[in-house]
Amino acid sequence: MSSQFALDLRLARKKAGYTQDDLAHLLDTHQTVVSQLEHGKRRPSLIEIIDLSLVYGRSFESFFAEVMAERKKHLSVRLSTLPAPGRKAMSTFNRPGSLSRMKRRLAEGLDHGSA
C-alpha cells in the first residue's frame, strides 16, 4: 500500500482530533486495522473507503489519488496487451469505440501526473 495514502489517512485523523480507537469505532473495526491502514500494511476495503470519505468529508479521488494513478497505469498496460477478439459479432460492435474512450480517460491522468 502506498506510503502517501497512509500518511494522508494519519494526518486526516490527527487534524480531525480523532484517536485510532475513535476511528476504529466509527468504522466498526478494531484499532489494529486502523493502525495497519495508517502504516501502509493493508489496503482499505470498498466499505472502508466509503466510510473514510464520509468521516473526513473528502472524495474518493482526493483520498486515493495515488492508488487511482497506480491503477490507471496498470490498466493502461493491460489495455496495450489486450488481444484482438476471435471473431466480430454484434455484441462486440462497440468494442473499438469503448477501448478508444478508455485509452483517452486513462491517458488524461497519466499525462498530467495525477489521478
Residue, then its C-alpha position, 0 to 999 in steps of 0.5 A: m500500500s502506498s506510503q502517501f495514502a497512509l500518511d494522508l489517512r494519519l494526518a486526516r485523523k490527527k487534524a480531525g482530533y480523532t484517536q485510532d480507537d475513535l476511528a476504529h469505532l466509527l468504522d466498526t473495526h478494531q484499532t489494529v486495522v486502523s493502525q495497519l491502514e495508517h502504516g501502509k500494511r493493508r489496503p482499505s476495503l470498498i466499505e472502508i473507503i466509503d466510510l473514510s470519505l464520509v468521516y473526513g468529508r473528502s472524495f474518493e479521488s482526493f483520498f486515493a489519488e495515488v492508488m487511482a494513478e497506480r491503477k490507471k497505469h496498470l490498466s493502461v498496460r493491460l489495455s496495450t496487451l489486450p488481444a484482438p477478439g476471435r471473431k466480430a459479432m454484434s455484441t462486440f460492435n462497440r468494442p473499438g469505440s469503448l477501448s478508444r474512450m478508455k485509452r483517452r480517460l486513462a491517458e488524461g491522468l497519466d499525462h498530467g501526473s495525477a489521478 
